[in-house]
């Protein structure tokens, strides 16, 4: 069973069906070409990578198209430059790699930060125009932490409007490895496309999980989630088409349907087809699975659960999760629902 992990950006488009089981279809919306792309075969997966173009400068310590490993490099755009250097430490036979990035603006150092420790030196450095409220571009610094399915640690170094002050915005940790920011809709401003990692492991194992696209951007120096904005509907619609193709095969399985269905319903909500997605979920969901029917709302400092909520069914749990994450409104009621006295029965 092939697991399609990560997505790859290129002139051919964006693949965001990132963790579907079986052989997930690649989603390729038609945003304007941004440069030539190159492809490389890796097992049963074909990856498309964006090459450098006039609008952004990128340095990757690991080039998938070459055996060459580069530990140090510099990117430049106008008065802004960023340099990455790695140092290596060995302890008891184990190697650890530590990347450091130095950012200069008009030849003055404005930021120095260290990325995540990793068992291998994999990182990406990029300069791109991300904030339409800022005349200066931002530096994207993404490092690979190592670990199972994890992690892409992403930080953005950005300035105020006159370039006198620089700060680090932490996007967080994401499934997979480093990848680039990209101008998704061809308006000249770059976004950081991801999947919504909150869906992973929630109602299925990692292999059985799926997730809708999540699109992060900079607005007035702050990281914002713009996934719900109409200008990115084309991504969610193409993901929905791909998921519809996968649906019959996945629903024919006897196991782990609910992880896929959670993303399916969320994606339907993103394109205004929530009722249809909900009815499909009610038809196919695994009634025997208890994965995700309990959720801890509060932990102590020893990671012990202090407040747990339990749900009577998968639809109850899914509805609560999608309300919490903003995909559906709290007053959502589906026709022919399986909820029992939903309006009067809160989770126990």
N, C-alpha and C positions, 0 to 999 in steps of 0.2 A: 504494500500500500504506500503510495507516494505521498509525502507531505510537502506541500509548497510553502516554504517559509520565506518571508521577506518580500519586498517588491523592488522593482527596478525601473529606473526612469531613463527615458531616451527619446529620440525623435519619434519613435513609434508610439509613445504614450506611457501610461502609468498602470501598473498591475497592482491592485490593492486587495485581491482575493488571497490574503497572505497566509492564512493558517487553516484553510479548509482541508478536510480529509479528502482522500481519493486524489484524482488529478484535477485540481482546481483550474478553471479557465482564467486566463490572463485578461484583465480589463484594460483596454487601450483607448481612452478618450482622445479626441482629435484636437488637442491644443496646438498652436502654431509651432512649427519646427524650430528648434533652438540649436541646432548643430548636428553634425553627423554622429551616428551611433555605431558602436561595434558590438558584436554578439559573440558569446562563447557558450559552448555546450558543456553542461556539467551534469552527468548522469541523465535523469529524465527531466531536467529543468533547463530551459533556455533563458539566459539572462541578457538583458539589454542595458548597456551602460551609457550614460551621457558623457560625451567628450567635451573638452574645454571649448567655450565659445566666447564671443566678444563681450558678452554681458556679465560674465562671472569668471572668477579665477579659482581653481580648485587644486589642492594637493592631497594625494592619498598615499599613506605609507605603504599600503598594500595594493598593487595593481593586479586585478584578476586576469588581465590579458598578458601578463608577463611574470616571469619567475623572479624578477628583480625586486628587491626589498629596499625601500628608501626610508631611513629613519629620521632624516632632517630635511626640511624644505621651507620655502617662503612663498607666500602669495601676496600680490600687490594689486591695488586699484586706486588710481589717483594719489592722494596724500596718505592713503591708508595701507599698511602692510602688517602681515602677521607671520611669525616664524615659529615652527615647531621643532623641538629637540627631544630626543629620547635618552634616558639613562637606564642602564640595566643593573639589577642586583641579583646575586646568587646566594641562596641560603639553603644548606642541606640538600643540595642537588636540584633545587627548584629555581627557575628563572622568573623574575618579575620585571616588568617594564613600566616606566613612569614617563609620560609625555608632559612637556611644559611648553606653553604657548606664550610668546611675547608679542604684544600688539603695539605698533607705533603709529602715531598720527602726526604728520608734518615733522617727522624725524624725532619725535619725543615719545618715550615709552609711556603709554596710558593704561596698560593692563598687563599683568603677568599672572597666569593661573596654571595649575597642574590638573591634568585629567586623571581619570580612574586608573588605578593599578590594574595590570592585565598580564596574563601568562604569555601573551604574544603582542607584538607592537602593531596594532591595527588602529588607525585613526584617520580622520578626514578633516581638512581645513579648507574653508571656503569664504570668499568675500562676495556678498550679494546685496542688492538693493531690496530690503525687506519692509521698510517703514516709510509709507508715503508722507508721513508727517516729519520726516527727517531728511535733510539734504545729503547726509553721509550714509554710506553703506554700512552693513553690519558684518561681523566675523562669526561664522558658524564653526564650532569646535565640537566634533563628535568622536568619542573614543569607545572602543570595545572593551568591556569588563571581563569577558569570559564567563563561563557558566552555561547551564542547560538553557537553550533558547534565549540567551540573555548575554549581555544587555548593551544597548546603544545609549550611552550617556551623552546628552546633548546640552551644550551651553552656547549662548549667543552673547557676544560682546558688542554693545551698542552705545551710542553717544546721545547727549542732549542735542538740541537743535543748532547750537553754535559750535559744537565740538569741543567745548571746554571741559566737560565731564563725561567719563565713560563708566559704564556699569556692566555687570554680568547678569544676564537673565538665564535662569535654569529651567530648561524645558522638561527635564526629568529623564527617567530611564524607560527604555522601550525594548520590546521584543526584537531580537535580531542584532545586526551589526550596523556600523555607521553608513549613512547614505546622505545624498545631497539635498539641499533646498532646491526648489524648482519653481519657475513661473507657470503655474498650472493653467491659468486661463488667458495667458498672453497679454496681460495688461502692463507688463514691465516691472511688476513687483513680485518678489519671490515668497513662497510659502514653504512650510515644512510639513510634507504629507506623511502621515502615519496611519496606523490602525488604532482603534480604541482598545487599548490594552486591558481595560476593565472587564472585557468579555472573556478573556482568556482564563481557562480553568474554572469559570464560574458555574456552568451547568454541564460541563463535560471535561474530560482530560484535555491536555494540550492538543493531542492529535485530533480530538473530536471537536475542538473549538473553532469558531469563526468570529469575525469582527468586522464592523463597518469601517469605512474610511474616517479618519480624524485628521483635520487640517488645521495647523497652528500657524499664526502669523504674528507680526509685530505691529502694534498700533500705539503711536505716541510713546514708544519706549517700553510698552508692556506686552507680554505674551498673551494672546487671546485665541480662543477656539472659534474658528470661522466655519466650521463644518456645516452649520445649519443655514448659511447664507445662500440665497438663490443663485449666485454666480457660480457655485460649485455643484449645482444640481446635476450637471452632465456626468460628473464622476459617480454620484450615487445611482443615477439611472443605468449607467453601463454596468455598475456592480450588480444592480438588481437583475438585469438581463442575464448576467453570468450565473447568478445564484439560481435563477429559474431553470437554467439548463442543468445545473447540478442537482436540483431538488429531487427529481424522481429516483435517481440512483442512491442518494443518501437516505431518503425516506424508505427505500426498500431494505435497508439494513435493520438488524434487530437490536442495535446498540447505538448509543451516543448520538441520537438525533437532536437532543435538546440544545446542545451547544451551537449547532448550525442554525436551528430555528430561532434562537435568541437574536442572532445577527440578522437573520432574514426579516424578522418582524421590525427590528430597528431600522434596517435599510428601507423597508417599505414605508415606515413612518417618515423618513427623510424625504421621500418623493411624493408624499400625500396619499399613500395607498395603505394606510394603517389597518383599516377594517378588513381589507382583502388579505393582508398578511396575517392578521390575527385569526381569521377563520381558517386559513391554511394551517397555522400552528395548532389550532384546536383539533383539526382533523388528524394530524400526524404525530403529535408529541408522545413521548414515551411515558406512560402513566405509572410504570413500575420503578422508574428511576427516582431516587431521593437526592441526587446530586444538586446542590444549590438550594435545598428547601430550608436550610437554616443558615443564618448569617449573624456574625458577631458585629455589633454596633459600637462596642467600646472595649478596649484592652487596657490592662494595667502595664506597668513598666517591665513586667516579666513575661509579657505576651499571653497572659491568661485572660480569657474572655470574661468581662464583667457584665455585659448586657447582650443577650442573644435573642434574636427574633426567629420564630419558626413559622413556616407556611404550610397550609394544608395540601397545596398542589403546585405543580410547575407553573400553570398560568398565574396563580396568585403571586408566586415569587418573581416571575418575569415582569408582571405588571409593576410591582413595587420597584424593581430594579430600573426599569425604563423610565419611570417617573423620577426616581432619584437622579438619574443621569441626564434627564432633560429631553429624552426622545419622545415621550408622550406626556400629555397633561394629566393632572391629578383627577380630573372629572371624566376621564375616558371610560366609556362603557361600550362594550361590543355587543351587537345583537347575537342572540343565541349563545350567550356566554355560558361557560360551565361554572362560573363563580356562584357560590351559595350565599345568598343575602350579603353580597359584597359590601354594599353601602353601610351595613350594620355590623360587620364582622371584621375587626382589625386583626392583623396577625398576632398570634399568641406569643 
